[in-house]
Amino acid sequence: MQKSAEWRADRRATILKFAGAAVFVVLPAFGAGQNLAWLIGLVVAVGLFLFGLRDVIAPVRLAADTEGVTVASGYAGHRRFAWSDLDRVRVDSRTRFGARSAFLEVDAGESLFFFSRYDLGEDPDDVLKVIEEIHPDVIR
């Protein structure tokens, strides 16, 4: 039986965010100097950079141990919940436009947290299996 585990933001996605930010800074240079292109490129670049920076500042999105779970909250904060504080941990899976999207849902009463494959660095179904190993009485 596993005692604890943690899941981090996918590094490949983090690298893509920073690369995208660089592209949107450089791309307007090919737009014949239009001010609007520079402004839009800069806004998108800053947004992507901030999302990438979050992955660097607070890479651990979810951690579980025998006492409870710690979830990422806000830009770089974390919140701790005992197992008894959780109403449900499950995978919410849907098919849209022919593609499957799955999110790990952590329901802590008045707070609801969703984690994608990119937040966890692996498939949410696999994460749920590990969580069930750590705490077999987790409510699905």
C-alpha positions in Angstrom: 0.0 0.0 0.0 1.3 3.4 -1.0 1.6 6.0 1.8 1.9 9.2 -0.2 2.1 10.6 -3.7 2.2 14.0 -5.5 1.4 15.1 -9.0 3.1 18.0 -10.8 2.3 20.1 -13.8 3.4 18.5 -17.0 6.8 19.9 -17.9 6.1 19.6 -21.6 3.1 21.9 -21.3 5.1 24.4 -19.2 7.8 24.5 -22.0 5.1 25.0 -24.6 3.6 27.9 -22.6 7.0 29.7 -22.5 7.7 28.9 -26.2 4.2 30.2 -27.1 4.9 33.4 -25.2 8.2 33.9 -27.1 6.4 33.3 -30.4 3.7 35.9 -29.7 6.3 38.5 -28.8 8.2 37.8 -32.1 5.2 37.1 -34.4 3.9 40.7 -34.6 7.3 41.8 -36.1 6.1 40.1 -39.3 2.8 42.0 -39.3 4.2 45.1 -41.0 4.4 47.1 -37.8 0.7 47.2 -37.0 0.2 48.5 -33.5 -2.8 46.3 -32.9 -0.8 43.2 -33.8 1.9 44.2 -31.3 -0.7 44.8 -28.6 -2.5 41.5 -29.1 0.8 39.6 -29.3 2.0 41.2 -26.1 -1.2 40.5 -24.2 -1.2 36.8 -25.3 2.6 36.5 -24.5 2.1 37.9 -21.0 -0.8 35.6 -20.4 1.1 32.5 -21.5 4.2 33.6 -19.6 2.2 34.0 -16.4 0.6 30.5 -16.8 4.1 29.0 -17.4 5.4 30.9 -14.4 2.7 29.4 -12.2 3.9 25.9 -13.3 7.4 26.9 -12.1 6.4 28.6 -8.8 3.9 26.0 -7.7 4.5 22.8 -9.7 2.8 20.4 -7.3 -1.0 20.5 -8.1 -2.1 17.6 -6.0 -0.6 15.6 -3.2 -2.2 12.8 -1.2 -1.1 10.9 2.0 -2.8 8.9 4.7 -4.0 12.0 6.4 -5.6 13.8 3.4 -5.0 15.8 0.3 -3.3 19.0 -0.6 -4.6 20.8 -3.7 -3.3 23.8 -5.6 -5.5 26.8 -5.0 -5.3 30.2 -6.7 -2.2 31.2 -8.5 0.4 29.7 -6.3 -1.4 28.7 -3.0 -2.3 25.3 -1.6 -5.1 24.1 0.6 -5.1 21.0 2.8 -8.1 18.8 3.4 -8.5 15.8 5.7 -10.1 12.7 4.1 -13.2 13.3 6.3 -13.5 16.8 4.7 -13.9 15.4 1.2 -17.3 14.6 -0.2 -16.0 12.9 -3.3 -13.0 12.2 -5.5 -13.8 11.0 -9.0 -12.9 11.2 -12.6 -15.2 13.3 -14.8 -14.8 12.0 -18.3 -16.6 13.4 -21.4 -16.4 13.1 -25.1 -16.6 16.3 -27.1 -16.1 16.6 -30.8 -14.8 13.0 -30.9 -12.1 13.6 -28.3 -12.1 12.4 -24.7 -11.4 14.9 -21.9 -11.0 13.7 -18.3 -10.6 15.7 -15.2 -10.0 14.5 -11.6 -12.6 16.1 -9.5 -11.9 16.7 -5.8 -15.1 17.8 -4.0 -14.5 19.4 -0.6 -18.0 20.6 0.3 -18.1 24.2 -0.8 -14.8 24.0 -2.8 -14.5 22.0 -6.0 -11.2 21.4 -7.7 -10.6 20.0 -11.2 -7.3 18.7 -12.4 -6.5 17.8 -16.0 -3.8 15.6 -17.4 -1.6 18.7 -17.8 -2.1 19.6 -14.2 -1.2 16.2 -12.9 1.4 15.1 -15.4 -0.5 11.8 -16.0 -3.9 10.4 -16.8 -6.6 11.3 -14.2 -7.8 7.7 -14.1 -4.3 6.6 -13.1 -4.1 9.3 -10.4 -7.5 8.1 -9.0 -6.1 4.5 -8.7 -3.2 5.7 -6.7 -5.4 7.8 -4.4 -7.6 4.7 -3.8 -4.4 2.8 -2.8 -3.5 5.5 -0.3 -7.0 5.9 1.1 -9.2 2.9 0.0 -12.4 4.5 1.4 -12.3 7.4 -0.9 -15.8 8.2 -2.1 -16.3 8.0 -5.9 
